[in-house]
Amino acid sequence: MPDASMNQPHAMAHPRDPLHGITLETIVTTLVARHGWATLGARVPIRCFRHHPTIQSSLTFLRKTPWARKRVEQMFVAELPEHSR
């Protein structure tokens, strides 16, 4: 008999990780759409959010800088609907 967990969506495989399956690009794009670069730069004071910001420059920096990436991810998770966390 097949395992019942095989029929579950992939996201259900990691129910405690709200970021599972969400790319960093999706996170940054969503936050920019919701708040704009100025607000992101105020909440996470990094140059790539404050001076000539682009998605690509932000992704490059965040991938190399764990503390900044963590703050951006925490900001995203804090805004998720309660049932998604």
Secondary structure as GFF3:
##gff-version 3
##sequence-region A 1 85
A	DSSP	three_ten_helix	4	7	.	.	.	ID=ss1
A	DSSP	three_ten_helix	10	13	.	.	.	ID=ss2
A	DSSP	alpha_helix	24	43	.	.	.	ID=ss3
A	DSSP	alpha_helix	47	50	.	.	.	ID=ss4
A	DSSP	alpha_helix	55	64	.	.	.	ID=ss5
A	DSSP	alpha_helix	66	78	.	.	.	ID=ss6
A	DSSP	three_ten_helix	82	84	.	.	.	ID=ss7
###
